[in-house]
Amino acid sequence: MGCTVLGSRALFAGGGQGGLTTGGAFTTVDVYDEALTRTAGTPLSTKRFFPAGATVGGHALFAGGTPKDGSLVVDAYDASLTLTAAADLSSAQNSYAAAAVGGYALFAGDTADADVYDASLTKTTVSILSAARQPDAVTAGGYAFFAGGDESSTVDVCDASLTRTTLTALSEARNSMAAAAVGDYVLFAGGRNTESLYHDTVDVYTI
């Protein structure tokens, strides 16, 4: 399932149950307002596990995802929750890392390039990662952080001008981490390595 916040509403899209097949994936979009009232948004254009969610300008974007060999589709919702189609992703991936910074929504996964959408939903492709991988992402303090992925411990940071800086590496190479920001800190927690060994490590970066 993908999620993002648009104005005063939180949107949760896609997901599914059972195996990673078209039949098991959902197009459902649930929307919660500040009173925690739930409404049903217009469904996604295609069934997908794991779409990546990010907000840019007045649009909530849900990009990529499973099933099969991944999806190119990017669904965009405006403030009235009207669904439109943004330009397709450059490559079909099962899992994208999404972040928003400086008036851009960034979707990175499995290549060094990221698909970048501006507030008008115009897409460009920018070299964001220092090496191809499927990282985990979070936005904090005016930066987009892309950490780990596959066998990597690399942490790449992108500022509002889409300039990349590479930080001190994670303490351990791993993927499938949880990422969050609190105060002046960014945390990357847990995850597993390519041998499916799980970690209890929490790496902390100061903004």
N, C-alpha and C positions, 0 to 999 in steps of 0.2 A: 504494500500500500504506500502511496505517496501522499505527502501533506505539505501545506504551505498556508500562510496567512495573507489574506487580501483585505485591507482596511480593517474593519472590526470583526471579520469573520474568519474562521479556520475551516479549511477545505481538506477533506480526506477522500482520496480517489483510488479506484482500482482495488487490487488485492484478490483474494480468492480462497479456495479450500481444495484439499486433495492435492494431486500431483500437479506439476507445472505444465499443464496442457491448456489449450484454448478453452476447452469445456469447463475447466475448473476456475478460470479467471473471471473477474467481475468488471463491469463498466460503471458500477455504482459511485456516485459522488455525494457524500454527506457533508452538510454545511452547518456549523455551529456559530451562533452569534454570542454577544457578550452576556446574554441572559441564559446561555447554554441551551437555547431552543434549537432543535435540530430540524432542518428542512432538507429536502432532496433536490440536489442540483441536476442540471441536464447531464445525462450519462456521458462517459467518455465515448469517443468515436469508435474505439476498439477495445476488446477485452484485454486486460493486462495485469499480471502480477508486477509489483515493484516499479511502477513509474516513478521518476524522480520529480519532485516538486520544488518550484522556486517562483518568486514574485518579482516582477519588474514593471515599473510604471503603474498602470492601472490594470495589470493582467496577472492572473495566476496561471502558471504553465505547468503541464504534466507531460514529461518527455520520456520516450523509450519504454523499456520494460520487457518482461517475458510475456508471451510464450515463444516456444520454438527457438529460433535463432535471434530473437530480439526484435524490437520494433523501431521504426524510423519516425513514428508519429509524435507530433507535439500538439496537444490540445491546449487552447488558451481560453480562459474565462475572464470576462470584464466585470466591472463593479455590479452590473445587473445580473451577473452569472450567465450571460449569453455565451454560448460556446462558438468559437471560431477556430480555424486551423491555422497554425503558424507554419513556417517553412519546415520541411522535414529535417531531421538530424542528418549529419554527414555519413554516419554509419549506424547499422542496427546493432544495439547492444542490449543484453539482458538487464544490465544494471549500470546506471549512471550516477555519478556524484554531482550534486547540485548545490550551488551557492549563488548569492546575489551580492554585488558590490558595485558602487559607483554608477548606478543607473543601468546595470547590466545583469542579466541572468546567465550563469555559466553552467554548462553541462559537460562533464569530463568523464571519459571511460575508455580504457583499453588502448588509447593512442595518446601521444603527447599533446595533441591538439584538442581544444575545447570548442564546442559550438556556443557562440555568444549572441544573445538576443538583447536588443535595446528596447526602449519604451514603445517604439513604433512596431516592434516585433520583426525588425530587420535583422537577419542573421549574418554573422561573419564567423570565420574560423581563425582562432588565435592560438599560438603555441603557449600553453599555460603550464604544462607539466614538464619537468626536466627529463623525464623518461616515461615511456608508455607503461601504463598500469591501470588498475581499477581502484582508485583511492576512496577514502572517506572524507567528507567535507563538512565545514561549518563556517559561518560568517561571524566575525567579531571585530569591533573596533575599526571598522572601515577596511577590513581585509577579508579575503576569502582564503581559507586554509584547506589544502588538499594533502592528506597524510596517508602513508602506508599504501597498501594494495598489493596483492599477489605476494611476491617475495621481497618487497621493498620496505625500507624504514625511512624513506625520504619524506620530508615535509616541505612542500612548495607553498608559497604565499603570494597572492596576487592583490595589488592595490587597486584604487579606483581608476587608475589610468591603464589598467591591465598589464602592468609591469610585474614580472615575476622575480621573487627572491627565494632562495633555498635556505631553510633554517637548519639548526642542529637536528640530526636525525632522531627518530624515535629510539627508545632504549632497546627495542626488539622489533625485527621485521614481522609484520602481521597485517591481516586484512579483517574486514567485517567488524570494525570497532564501532563503538558509540562515541559521538562527539557532541560537546556542549560548551557554551561560553557562560561564565559567571564573573561579574566584576571585571577585573583586569586580567582574567585568566581564560585560557582555552584548554580543555581537557579531552584527551583521547583515551578511552577506557576499554579494557578487554580485548576481544578479537581472537583470531586463531592464525596459525601458520599454514603453510602449504601441506603439511602432514596432518592437518585437522586437529592439532594440539591446541587447546584453548589456553588463553592467558588471563591473569588477573591484574595485569599491570595497568597503571594509570600514569600517562605522561602529561605533564603540565607545562604550558608555554605562557609567558607573560606578554601581554600586548604592549 
